[in-house]
Amino acid sequence: MAQCTCRDAHATESWRLIALEFMVTPTGDFLKGIHKALSMKTELPPDVFFRPDLRLMIFRPRGVLDEKAVDQVVTFLEKEEEQADQCFNRFVDLSKLDSIQLSFDYLVRVSLHRRLSSMKRAPVKSAFFVTSEQAEHVADTHALLTDHSPLQVEVFHEVPAAARWLGISPEDLRIPE
């Protein structure tokens, strides 16, 4: 089975290959090459969880989402993308937030930065689960600004739909409270 590398955007031919590559290989070595930081050698930022078995990063912020929190997660994410030998998808659960304190200008800057920083990488999926109008606005803006880039962003109102799009089960998105 072909390996998807974050350093080589041409490693895949289509979305179907991406989905196939996220399945276990006959030898069981689908985790081979994931950077050791993702296997708990690097401390994860608050509210970030990693499922190496699924090659999935989960970000479930609580309370207030502000620029400091987003900067911390983006810095971590980009470091891991640079060092990872294999791509990983993302699930962003914005349902536990009390408020979002991000300016539109900041959101545009971060989204365009993510778009540009991903251009030489293989496609990955980012599913945003939203339960408020404010969270939906943030996720929709990010999706719009990263459209037609390797960051395939979709916004969902139901966890099962997000899980289905990511090719996993809703139970896979559960994390300890």
Beta strands, then each sheet from edge to edge (+ up, - down):
strand 1: 48-51
strand 2: 56-59
strand 3: 63-66
strand 4: 89-93
strand 5: 97-101
strand 6: 124-129
strand 7: 151-156
sheet 1: 1+ 2- 4- 6- 7-
sheet 2: 3+ 5+
end
